[in-house]
Amino acid sequence: MIRGETQGQEVWPGKVRQMSDDPKASSTDDFQTAEFQQRTTSIFRPIAAVQVDMAARSHLGLVRKNNEDHFFAGRWGRFMDVADTNLPEGDISGRVEEVGYTLIVADGMGGEEGGEVASRMAIRTLLKHVMQMPEWLMRSIDGQMQPLIDQTIARYQLIDATLRRHAEGHSELSRMGTTMTMAYSFGADLLVANIGDSRAYLLSEGKLRQLTRDQTLAQLLVEKGELTVEQAATHRLRHVLTQVLGGQGEQLQVDVHQIALKDGDWLLLCSDGLSDMVNDESIERLIRGSGTSSAACQSLIDEALAHGGRDNVTVVIAHYGFPGEE
């Protein structure tokens, strides 16, 4: 049980009650209530059993001389093994484990070295910050995702500030910046955040849909009704970003999306080296025809190269399974 104490109040999840200065005032009856039993049981029981098949690939492409894309795919968790206890049987299982999964794609820009440095530093800064946090907020709190959303935005802001400071001290990197699209899942809860035009797609029940919104001038023209989606796909402003990590523009605006995953869902994160070369219909077909995430990654890379490979191509894929879900 996690408990915090603040200003003379005892704070339990979902409940605040006044504390007494008299130690005799606390009754063991509090620990016999159905509410307490339910709350402790929910803490010690996994939220949802999930099986995740993850894979990632990055290719230089057929035109570029260096790869400015970086990616990450990882499994996070915390666990407790019970060595011995005199708690009654059924109060807690022998092993308690909570696991989350993170996928990231970052596409850098800014000259000969700037792009590579920016995308690598963005992911490294995020991972370093997470590992140094004294407490990991891994799941929703009482069903509310807002704390996780706020934490995600704060981390993007930290990365942005870190890149800006680094560029200020290195004149050769003054133009560096990067996109970054990140997906975090815990059980069936999925959060997707993005800055720039690296995309996230979800293939669910056989249909592919784009989860992220391109933060580009071309997309702004689409939203104003001045361009169609088809026109924007080849427009000269489709790569002019309105938001970028490490940029010197306006205040950072992180788009965050919340999705409920289903059994059999596929999640794809990619740089524009894929989405520029391969249309959505082909992406859907190739993923549906792949048995594993690794095979799907390779098929998508091969398709992008077959269509010219004009940019670095990076794909990260996760396939989710929920045993027992119908």
C-alpha positions as CSV (number, residue, x, y, z in Angstrom):
1,M,0.0,0.0,0.0
2,I,1.3,3.4,-0.9
3,R,0.5,6.2,1.6
4,G,1.5,9.8,1.8
5,E,1.2,12.1,4.8
6,T,0.7,15.8,4.3
7,Q,-0.5,18.6,6.6
8,G,-2.1,16.5,9.2
9,Q,-4.0,14.3,6.8
10,E,-3.6,10.7,5.9
11,V,-4.0,10.2,2.2
12,W,-5.1,6.8,0.8
13,P,-5.9,6.3,-2.9
14,G,-9.3,7.9,-3.4
15,K,-9.8,8.9,0.2
16,V,-8.7,11.6,2.6
17,R,-9.4,11.4,6.3
18,Q,-8.3,13.5,9.3
19,M,-5.5,12.0,11.5
20,S,-5.8,12.0,15.2
21,D,-2.9,12.8,17.6
22,D,-4.1,10.0,19.8
23,P,-2.4,6.8,18.7
24,K,-5.2,4.8,20.3
25,A,-7.6,6.4,17.9
26,S,-6.4,4.3,15.0
27,S,-8.3,1.0,14.9
28,T,-7.4,-2.3,13.3
29,D,-11.0,-2.3,12.1
30,D,-9.8,0.0,9.3
31,F,-7.9,-3.0,7.8
32,Q,-10.9,-5.4,7.9
33,T,-13.2,-3.3,5.6
34,A,-14.2,-4.6,2.2
35,E,-12.8,-1.3,0.7
36,F,-9.3,-1.9,2.2
37,Q,-9.4,-5.5,1.0
38,Q,-10.4,-4.5,-2.5
39,R,-7.7,-1.8,-2.7
40,T,-4.9,-3.9,-1.5
41,T,-5.9,-6.8,-3.8
42,S,-5.9,-4.4,-6.8
43,I,-2.4,-3.1,-6.0
44,F,-1.0,-6.6,-5.8
45,R,-2.7,-7.9,-9.0
46,P,-1.4,-7.1,-12.5
47,I,-3.7,-4.7,-14.4
48,A,-3.8,-6.8,-17.6
49,A,-1.9,-9.7,-19.0
50,V,-0.3,-8.7,-22.3
51,Q,2.1,-10.2,-24.7
52,V,4.1,-7.8,-26.9
53,D,6.2,-8.7,-29.9
54,M,8.5,-5.7,-30.7
55,A,11.0,-5.0,-33.4
56,A,12.8,-2.1,-35.1
57,R,14.8,-1.4,-38.2
58,S,16.6,1.7,-39.6
59,H,18.1,2.1,-43.0
60,L,20.3,4.8,-44.5
61,G,18.2,4.9,-47.6
62,L,19.6,5.2,-51.2
63,V,20.4,8.9,-51.3
64,R,21.5,10.2,-47.9
65,K,25.1,9.9,-46.7
66,N,24.4,9.7,-43.0
67,N,21.5,8.4,-40.9
68,E,19.9,11.1,-38.8
69,D,17.2,8.8,-37.4
70,H,17.4,7.0,-34.0
71,F,15.0,4.7,-32.4
72,F,14.3,2.8,-29.1
73,A,12.1,-0.2,-28.2
74,G,12.1,-1.3,-24.6
75,R,10.3,-3.1,-21.8
76,W,10.1,-1.4,-18.4
77,G,9.0,-2.9,-15.2
78,R,9.0,-3.3,-11.4
79,F,8.6,-6.4,-9.5
80,M,8.5,-7.9,-6.1
81,D,9.4,-11.5,-5.1
82,V,8.1,-12.7,-1.8
83,A,10.9,-14.5,0.1
84,D,8.9,-15.1,3.3
85,T,5.9,-13.6,5.1
86,N,3.3,-14.4,7.7
87,L,0.5,-12.6,5.9
88,P,-2.5,-14.9,5.4
89,E,-2.5,-16.9,2.1
90,G,-4.2,-15.0,-0.6
91,D,-3.2,-11.5,0.7
92,I,-0.4,-11.3,-1.9
93,S,0.9,-13.6,-4.6
94,G,4.4,-15.0,-4.6
95,R,5.6,-12.7,-7.3
96,V,4.1,-9.3,-8.3
97,E,5.2,-7.7,-11.6
98,E,4.1,-4.6,-13.6
99,V,5.4,-4.1,-17.1
100,G,5.2,-1.3,-19.6
101,Y,6.5,-0.9,-23.1
102,T,8.0,2.1,-24.8
103,L,8.7,2.8,-28.5
104,I,10.4,5.9,-29.8
105,V,11.4,7.3,-33.2
106,A,13.4,10.5,-33.6
107,D,14.3,12.1,-37.0
108,G,17.0,14.7,-36.7
109,M,17.8,17.7,-38.8
110,G,20.4,20.5,-38.9
111,G,23.4,20.0,-41.2
112,E,26.2,17.5,-41.4
113,E,26.2,16.5,-37.7
114,G,23.3,18.3,-36.2
115,G,20.5,15.9,-37.1
116,E,22.4,12.8,-35.8
117,V,23.3,14.6,-32.6
118,A,19.8,16.0,-32.0
119,S,17.8,12.7,-32.5
120,R,20.3,10.7,-30.4
121,M,20.4,13.3,-27.6
122,A,16.6,13.5,-27.5
123,I,16.2,9.7,-26.8
124,R,19.2,9.5,-24.5
125,T,18.0,12.5,-22.4
126,L,14.5,10.9,-22.1
127,L,15.9,7.5,-21.0
128,K,18.4,9.1,-18.6
129,H,15.7,11.2,-17.0
130,V,13.4,8.2,-16.5
131,M,16.1,6.1,-14.9
132,Q,17.0,8.9,-12.5
133,M,13.4,9.4,-11.3
134,P,13.0,8.3,-7.7
135,E,9.4,7.2,-8.5
136,W,8.1,5.7,-11.7
137,L,4.5,6.6,-12.7
138,M,3.7,3.6,-14.8
139,R,-0.1,3.4,-14.9
140,S,-3.3,5.4,-14.6
141,I,-4.3,6.6,-11.2
142,D,-7.8,5.6,-10.2
143,G,-8.5,5.3,-14.0
144,Q,-7.2,8.8,-14.7
145,M,-4.5,9.2,-17.4
146,Q,-3.9,12.9,-16.9
147,P,-0.9,12.4,-14.5
148,L,0.8,10.3,-17.2
149,I,-0.1,12.9,-19.9
150,D,1.3,15.7,-17.8
151,Q,4.5,13.7,-17.1
152,T,4.9,13.0,-20.8
153,I,4.6,16.7,-21.8
154,A,7.1,17.7,-19.0
155,R,9.6,15.2,-20.4
156,Y,9.3,16.6,-23.9
157,Q,9.9,20.1,-22.5
158,L,13.0,18.8,-20.6
159,I,14.4,17.4,-23.9
160,D,13.7,20.6,-25.7
161,A,15.5,22.7,-23.1
162,T,18.4,20.2,-23.1
163,L,18.9,20.4,-26.9
164,R,18.6,24.2,-26.8
165,R,21.3,24.5,-24.1
166,H,23.6,22.1,-26.0
167,A,23.2,24.0,-29.3
168,E,24.0,27.4,-27.5
169,G,27.4,26.0,-26.5
170,H,28.2,24.5,-29.9
171,S,27.9,27.0,-32.8
172,E,28.2,24.2,-35.4
173,L,25.0,22.7,-34.0
174,S,23.0,25.9,-33.9
175,R,20.4,24.7,-36.4
176,M,20.0,21.2,-35.0
177,G,16.5,19.9,-34.0
178,T,14.6,16.7,-34.1
179,T,11.1,15.2,-34.3
180,M,10.2,12.6,-31.7
181,T,7.2,10.3,-31.6
182,M,6.9,8.1,-28.5
183,A,4.4,5.4,-27.5
184,Y,4.0,4.0,-24.0
185,S,1.7,1.2,-23.1
186,F,0.7,-0.4,-19.8
187,G,-1.8,-3.2,-20.1
188,A,-4.4,-2.1,-22.6
189,D,-3.7,1.6,-22.0
190,L,-1.7,3.4,-24.8
191,L,-0.3,6.9,-24.8
192,V,1.2,8.3,-28.0
193,A,3.0,11.7,-28.0
194,N,4.6,13.5,-30.9
195,I,6.5,16.6,-32.0
196,G,7.1,17.0,-35.7
197,D,6.1,14.7,-38.5
198,S,7.3,11.2,-37.5
199,R,4.1,9.2,-37.4
200,A,2.3,6.6,-35.3
201,Y,-0.2,4.3,-36.9
202,L,-2.5,1.7,-35.4
203,L,-3.7,-1.4,-37.3
204,S,-6.8,-2.6,-35.4
205,E,-9.4,-5.0,-36.5
206,G,-7.8,-5.0,-40.0
207,K,-8.0,-1.3,-40.5
208,L,-5.0,1.1,-40.4
209,R,-5.4,4.6,-39.1
210,Q,-2.9,7.4,-38.4
211,L,-2.8,8.3,-34.7
212,T,-0.6,11.4,-34.9
213,R,-1.0,14.7,-36.7
214,D,1.8,16.0,-38.8
215,Q,3.0,19.3,-37.4
216,T,3.8,20.9,-40.7
217,L,2.8,23.9,-42.7
218,A,1.2,21.6,-45.3
219,Q,-1.0,20.1,-42.6
220,L,-2.0,23.6,-41.4
221,L,-3.2,24.4,-44.9
222,V,-5.2,21.1,-44.9
223,E,-6.9,22.1,-41.7
224,K,-7.7,25.6,-43.1
225,G,-9.3,23.9,-46.1
226,E,-6.7,25.3,-48.6
227,L,-5.3,21.9,-49.4
228,T,-6.7,18.4,-49.7
229,V,-4.9,15.5,-47.9
230,E,-3.9,14.2,-51.3
231,Q,-2.4,17.5,-52.3
232,A,-0.5,17.9,-49.0
233,A,1.2,14.5,-49.6
234,T,3.3,16.0,-52.4
235,H,3.2,19.7,-51.4
236,R,6.5,21.6,-51.2
237,L,5.6,22.6,-47.6
238,R,5.0,19.1,-46.3
239,H,8.4,18.9,-44.7
240,V,8.4,22.4,-43.2
241,L,7.8,21.7,-39.5
242,T,5.8,24.0,-37.2
243,Q,7.1,22.2,-34.1
244,V,10.5,20.6,-33.4
245,L,12.5,19.7,-30.3
246,G,15.5,22.0,-29.9
247,G,14.0,24.6,-32.3
248,Q,14.1,28.3,-31.6
249,G,10.5,28.9,-32.3
250,E,7.3,29.3,-30.2
251,Q,6.4,27.4,-27.1
252,L,6.5,23.7,-27.5
253,Q,3.1,22.1,-28.3
254,V,3.1,18.3,-27.6
255,D,0.3,16.3,-29.1
256,V,-0.8,13.5,-26.8
257,H,-3.3,10.8,-27.7
258,Q,-4.9,8.1,-25.5
259,I,-5.9,4.8,-27.0
260,A,-7.4,1.6,-25.7
261,L,-5.6,-1.4,-27.2
262,K,-7.3,-4.6,-28.4
263,D,-6.1,-8.1,-28.8
264,G,-4.2,-8.4,-32.1
265,D,-3.5,-4.7,-32.5
266,W,-0.3,-3.5,-34.4
267,L,1.4,-0.3,-33.5
268,L,3.8,1.3,-36.0
269,L,6.1,4.3,-35.4
270,C,8.1,5.6,-38.4
271,S,10.1,8.5,-39.8
272,D,8.9,10.2,-42.9
273,G,11.3,8.1,-44.9
274,L,8.6,5.5,-44.8
275,S,5.4,7.6,-44.9
276,D,6.8,9.6,-47.9
277,M,7.6,6.5,-49.9
278,V,4.8,4.1,-49.0
279,N,1.1,5.0,-48.9
280,D,-1.2,3.9,-46.1
281,E,-2.9,1.2,-48.2
282,S,0.5,-0.5,-48.8
283,I,1.5,-0.1,-45.1
284,E,-1.7,-1.8,-44.1
285,R,-1.3,-4.6,-46.6
286,L,2.3,-5.3,-45.6
287,I,1.7,-5.4,-41.9
288,R,-1.4,-7.6,-42.3
289,G,0.7,-10.0,-44.4
290,S,3.5,-10.3,-41.7
291,G,3.5,-12.9,-39.0
292,T,5.9,-11.1,-36.7
293,S,7.0,-7.6,-36.0
294,S,10.4,-8.3,-37.3
295,A,9.1,-9.5,-40.6
296,A,6.8,-6.4,-40.8
297,C,9.7,-4.0,-40.2
298,Q,11.7,-5.6,-43.0
299,S,8.8,-5.6,-45.4
300,L,8.2,-1.9,-44.8
301,I,11.9,-1.0,-45.2
302,D,12.2,-3.0,-48.4
303,E,9.0,-1.3,-49.8
304,A,10.4,2.2,-49.0
305,L,13.7,1.3,-50.8
306,A,11.9,-0.1,-53.7
307,H,10.1,3.3,-54.1
308,G,13.4,5.2,-54.2
309,G,14.5,5.4,-50.6
310,R,15.1,9.1,-50.8
311,D,15.5,9.6,-47.0
312,N,16.5,7.6,-44.0
313,V,13.9,5.0,-43.2
314,T,13.1,3.9,-39.6
315,V,10.2,1.7,-38.4
316,V,9.4,0.4,-34.9
317,I,6.5,-2.0,-34.5
318,A,4.7,-3.7,-31.6
319,H,2.1,-6.4,-31.9
320,Y,-0.2,-6.8,-28.9
321,G,-1.9,-9.9,-27.6
322,F,-4.2,-10.2,-24.6
323,P,-4.6,-13.9,-23.7
324,G,-8.1,-14.8,-22.9
325,E,-9.6,-11.7,-24.6
326,E,-12.4,-12.5,-27.0
